[in-house]
C-alpha cells in the first residue's frame, strides 16, 4: 500500500501596490466608506476604486465585509477560549463539526499534539457548560478540553491590519 504525500495548503501570493494598501487600510478603519470618499483619499475615481475592490475580492484578499457586534451589549456575557486536544485521525471531522456550531466564533489548528484553539461566546456560564457537555465532550476523538474565561477585553481586531 502506498501512502499519499501530505497535502499542502498554499495560495498564490497577491502582489499589492501602494494604492491597494491605502484602500485596504481605509476599508479596515471604515468598511462603510463610499467609493467616492475612498477615491478622494487614495487619488482615484469612484469607478477605479470600485474596480480595485472587486479585484481584491476576486483574488481573495478581501474575504468579506461584516459588522462587528459587541456581545455584551446584547446580553452575551461569557467569552471563553478553549484548547481542544483531538486524536489526529479525528482532527478534520471535529474541526468541521465545531466550525458549524453557532457559539464558536473562531477555530484554529495550532502547533502541538493536534490542538485546536477555539473561541466561543455564551449568554451564561450554564450555557457554556451545556455546550461543552452536550456538544464537545461527546464528539469522538476529543482527548481533553482546557478553558479560560475572558475577564476583560483590552483590544479586539477583526481581520488583518496593514
C-alpha positions in Angstrom: 0.0 0.0 0.0 1.4 3.4 -1.0 0.8 6.5 1.0 -0.2 9.8 -0.4 2.1 12.8 0.0 0.7 15.3 2.5 -1.5 18.0 1.0 -0.1 21.5 1.0 -2.5 24.4 1.6 -0.8 27.3 -0.1 -2.5 30.0 -2.0 -0.6 32.2 -4.5 0.6 35.5 -3.1 -1.2 38.5 -4.4 1.1 41.5 -5.1 -0.3 44.7 -3.6 0.8 48.2 -4.8 0.7 51.2 -2.5 -2.8 52.2 -3.7 -4.2 48.8 -2.8 -2.6 49.1 0.6 -4.2 52.5 1.1 -7.5 51.2 0.1 -7.3 48.2 2.4 -6.1 50.4 5.3 -9.1 52.8 4.8 -11.5 49.9 4.5 -10.2 48.3 7.7 -10.8 51.6 9.5 -14.3 52.1 8.0 -15.7 49.5 5.6 -18.8 51.7 5.0 -16.8 54.5 3.4 -18.2 55.3 0.0 -16.2 54.6 -3.2 -16.3 58.4 -3.9 -14.8 59.2 -0.5 -12.3 56.4 -0.7 -11.3 57.7 -4.2 -10.6 61.1 -2.7 -8.3 59.6 -0.1 -6.3 57.5 -2.5 -6.4 59.7 -5.6 -8.6 57.6 -7.8 -12.0 57.9 -9.4 -15.0 56.1 -7.8 -15.1 53.6 -10.7 -11.3 52.9 -10.3 -11.7 52.3 -6.6 -14.8 50.0 -7.2 -12.8 48.0 -9.8 -9.8 47.6 -7.4 -12.0 46.5 -4.6 -13.8 44.0 -6.9 -10.4 42.6 -7.9 -9.2 42.4 -4.3 -12.4 40.4 -3.5 -12.0 38.2 -6.6 -8.3 37.4 -5.6 -9.4 36.5 -2.0 -7.5 39.4 -0.4 -10.8 40.8 1.0 -12.8 37.9 2.3 -15.9 39.7 3.3 -17.4 42.9 4.8 -19.2 42.5 8.1 -20.5 44.3 11.2 -18.6 43.7 14.4 -21.1 43.3 17.2 -20.3 43.8 20.9 -21.7 40.6 22.5 -22.0 42.1 26.0 -24.3 44.9 24.6 -26.8 42.2 23.5 -26.7 40.0 26.6 -24.0 37.6 25.7 -21.8 37.8 28.8 -19.5 34.8 28.7 -16.5 34.8 26.3 -14.1 31.8 26.6 -11.1 30.4 24.9 -10.6 26.6 24.6 -7.7 24.4 23.8 -9.1 21.2 22.5 -6.8 18.2 22.1 -8.0 15.8 19.4 -6.8 12.4 18.2 -5.1 13.1 14.9 -7.4 10.9 12.8 -10.4 12.8 14.1 -9.0 16.3 13.6 -10.8 17.2 10.3 -14.1 15.8 11.5 -14.0 17.5 14.9 -12.9 20.8 13.2 -15.8 20.7 10.8 -18.4 20.0 13.5 -17.1 22.7 15.8 -16.9 25.2 13.0 -20.6 24.7 12.4 -21.6 25.5 16.0 -23.1 29.0 16.3 -21.3 29.6 19.7 -17.9 29.1 18.1 -16.5 32.5 16.8 -13.1 31.3 15.8 -11.3 28.0 15.4 -7.6 27.4 14.6 -5.4 24.4 14.3 -2.3 25.1 16.4 1.1 23.5 16.6 1.5 20.8 19.2 -0.3 17.5 19.6 -3.3 18.1 17.4 -4.6 21.1 19.3 -7.5 23.2 18.2 -7.7 26.7 19.7 -11.3 27.9 19.8 -13.2 30.9 21.0 -16.8 30.8 21.9 -19.5 33.2 23.3 -22.4 32.2 25.6 -25.2 34.0 27.3 -24.4 32.4 30.6 -21.9 30.1 32.3 -24.6 27.4 32.3 -24.9 27.8 28.5 -21.2 27.3 28.2 -21.4 24.2 30.3 -24.3 22.8 28.2 -22.2 23.5 25.0 -19.3 21.5 26.5 -21.3 18.6 27.9 -23.8 18.2 25.1 -21.7 19.1 22.0 -18.0 19.0 22.7 -17.3 16.2 25.2 -19.5 13.7 23.2 -17.5 14.1 20.0 -15.4 11.1 19.1 -11.7 11.9 19.1 -11.7 14.6 21.8 -8.9 13.9 24.3 -9.1 16.9 26.5 -10.5 20.4 26.7 -8.9 23.3 28.7 -10.9 26.5 29.0 -10.2 30.1 30.1 -12.8 32.7 30.7 -12.2 36.2 29.3 -12.3 38.7 32.1 -11.7 42.0 30.3 -11.1 42.9 26.6 -8.4 45.4 26.0 -8.1 45.0 22.3 -10.0 43.1 19.7 -9.4 43.4 16.0 -11.2 41.6 13.2 -9.0 40.7 10.2 -5.6 41.9 9.4 -4.4 45.4 9.5 -1.7 46.5 7.0 
